[in-house]
Amino acid sequence: MFAAPVYYAAGAAGFALMMLRYFAADVYDIVIVKMTTKWYAFVLNRISSKQKVLDIGIGTASALIENKDILEKKDIQIVGVDYEQSYITKAKHLAAKHHLQNRISLHCDSVYTSDLASYGAPFDVAYFSGSISLMPDPPKALRAVAKVLKPQGLIYVTQTYQQRYTPLLGYIKPLMGYVTTIDFGKLTYEADLKRIVADAGMRIVENTAIPGSVDNYFQCAKFVMINPEKEQ
C-alpha cells in the first residue's frame, strides 16, 4: 500500500542529491562565498602591493573575484590550488569572464603531492581561507607552503572557530557535507590551530577577529598570521 509513495520519495531524494553533486561548484558558491568574500577583503587589504600569494584551497575563486578591485589596485598576483576539479574548472571560467587570467593562475592539485615551486615560487604570502581545517595533515600542509615562501614570507589563515562545545554540530557538519558535497571539515577550536602551528614548528604572531564576519556565543571567524620561523 505504501510501497509506491516510499519508492517515489526515495527516488526524488536520490535525484535531488545527484543534482546537488552535479552542480557542486555552484552550491559551494551559494553556501560559502558571502562569508569568505569578507575574509578575502580583510586579507587582501593586509597584503602589500605587487606581492605574490599562494592560495591553498581556493575553491571556485568567487570570493576572491568579488574583491577584484583590490587585486587590481594593489597589483597582487594569485596562484590558486584546489584538489576539486569542478571548483578549478569554474574558477578558470570566472577568471576569464572577469579578465583576470593574467592575475589569477589556477591549478587542480594537492598541497601534499604537487611541486608548488613550479607554480611561480617564491611567494610573499601563503593563504588558507577556511581550508586548514580540511587538511588531513595540517602541520604538513603548513610546512609544505613554508618551503616556497620568500625568507620573510608569512602564512595567513582565516577560519571559523567554535567558541563553545556543541556536540550536535559534530553530527550536522558531516551530514551537510554529504548533502551539499561541500567539505566543511571537522569542528575547529582555537586550541586546535595553536596545536597545529606548534606541531609544524612555527609561531602565531597575530590572532584577531575579522570585522563584519561571524562573532557570537558559539562561533567566531578570525585572522591568524603565522611566522614559519620559530622565535629564537
N, C-alpha and C positions, 0 to 999 in steps of 0.2 A: 504493500500500500504506500509506504514511504520511500521505497527504493528509487523511484524516478526523480522526485524532488531532491533527494540527497545526492543522487548521481549528477544532476544538472548543477547543483550548488557547488559540488566538488570540482566539476568541470569549469565552471565560471571562475572559481578561485584560482585554479591552475592556470587558466588563460590570463587572468589579471597579473599573476606572478610572472608569467612568461613575458608579458608586455613590459612590466617594470624592469625586468632584466635586459630586455632588448633595448630599452631607452635608458639604460643605466646612467649614461653621461648626463642626460637631461634631468633625471631625477636627482642626481648629485647636485646640479646647479640649483634646483628648487629648494633643496634642503639645506645646503651648506653655504652658498655664495653670499647671502645677505650678511651673515656674521663675519665671514672671512674677508670680505671687502674692507671692513673696518680694520681688521688686523693688518692687511697689506698696506693700507693708507698709513697706519702708525709706523710700520717698519720702513716703508719707503721714505717717509719723512725723516727717519733717523739716519738713512744712508747718505753718504756724501755723493756729490755729483761725479759722474763719469766712472762710477765703480761697477764692478762685475760681480753678479750674485748667482750663486748656485742654489737653486730652489728644489729641495728634495720632497717629493710628494706634491707636485704642482697641480695635480688633478686636471681639470679642463681649462685651467688658466683664466677662467671667467672673472674671478675676484681680482686677479692681477690686472686684467684688461680694463676692469672698471676704474682702475687708477692710472689709466693711460696718460692722463695729463701730467702726473708726477713723473712717470717714466721718461716722457719726452722732455719735460722742463729740466730735469736733472741729468739727462743723457745716461740713464742707467741701462746696462746690458744684463739680460737674464738668460741663464741656462737652466731649463726645467727638466726634471727627471721624474717619471712615474712608471710603476710596473704594470698599470692597467692600460691596455692598448686603446680601448674605446675612449678613455679620457684624453689620451695624447692625440688621437685622431680628431676629436672635437677641438682640442686646444689649437692644433695646427690650422683648422678651418677658421677659428675665431681670430687667430693672429693674422691670417691672410685678409680676412674681412676688414680688420681694423688697420691694415697696412703696417703691421708690426713684425713682419717676418725677419727683418734685419736687426730687430731689437730683442726678440724672444726666440731662442733656439730650444727645440723640444726633442726629447728622446724617451722612447719606451725602454726602460732598463731598471735594474735593481742596484741600489746603492752598495750592495754586498758583492756583486759579481762584475759590475761594469768597471771599465778603466776610466774613471772620472777625469783623469788628467787629459784624456784625449778630447774632451769636450771644451777645451779652451782654458785650462788652468794656467796660472794660479788665479784664485778668486779672492776678492776682498772680504766677502761675507758668504756664509752658508746659512740657509734658512729652512727651518722645518715649521710649516704652517699647519699646526694641529696634527702633524704626521709622526712626531716622535713616539706617540703612544701606539701607533700602528706597527712599529718596527718589531720584528721577532727578537732582535737583539739590539736594543737602543744604544748601549755603550759602544758596540762595534760600529754602528752607523755613525756615531759622533767621531770616532777615531778615523773612519773612512773619509769623511769630509775634511777633517783636520789636515790630512795629508796633502790636500790640493789647495789649501789656503796660502795666502801670502804670509810672510813672517809675522806681521802684526794683525793677521786676519782674525775675525770673530765669528762665532756661531750664534744665530738668533733662533729662539723658539717661541712661538705663540701657541697657547694651549689652554683649554678649559679644564679647570681642576675642581674636584669635589671638595666642598667645604665641610660637609657632614657625611657620615656614613649612612648610605641609603641602600640597603640590601636589595630592594625591589628593582633598582636600576641595573643591578647585576644580571637580572633576567631580561629586562626590557631592551637593553642595548644589543645583545645578540639577536633577539627577535626582530628588532628594527633592521639590523644588518641583513638578516635573511630575507625580509620582505622587500627592502629598498635596494638591496645589493650594495649598499654603501658600508664600508668597513669603518665603524665608529670607534674601534679599538676597545680596550678594557677601561674600566673606571680608573681615573688617574688622580692621585693626590699630590700636593706639592712635595711631600716627603719622598714620593716615588721618583720625581725628577731629580731631586737633590742626590738621591742614591745613584741614579743613572749617571749623573755628571761625575760623581766621586768615583764610581766604578770605571769610568772612561779615563780617569786620571786628569780631570780638568777642574775648573772652578767657576762658580757663578759670580759675576761682577755686578749684575743688576737684576732686580726682580720687581716688576711694577705692574699694577692693574692697567688694563687697556681702556682708556676713556671711551664711553659710549657702548662698550660691549657688556656682556652678562656679568653682573656682580650682585649676588644676592646671598641669602642664608645658605643655600645649597651649593651654588657654583660661582666661580669667578674666573674670568679669562685674563691671563697675564702674559706679559712680555718678559722673556728671560734672555739676558746676554751672557754668553759663555766664553771664557778665555780658554783656548786649548792648552795653554801652558799653566802648569801649577805654580802657585806663588812660591818663590824661593825663600 
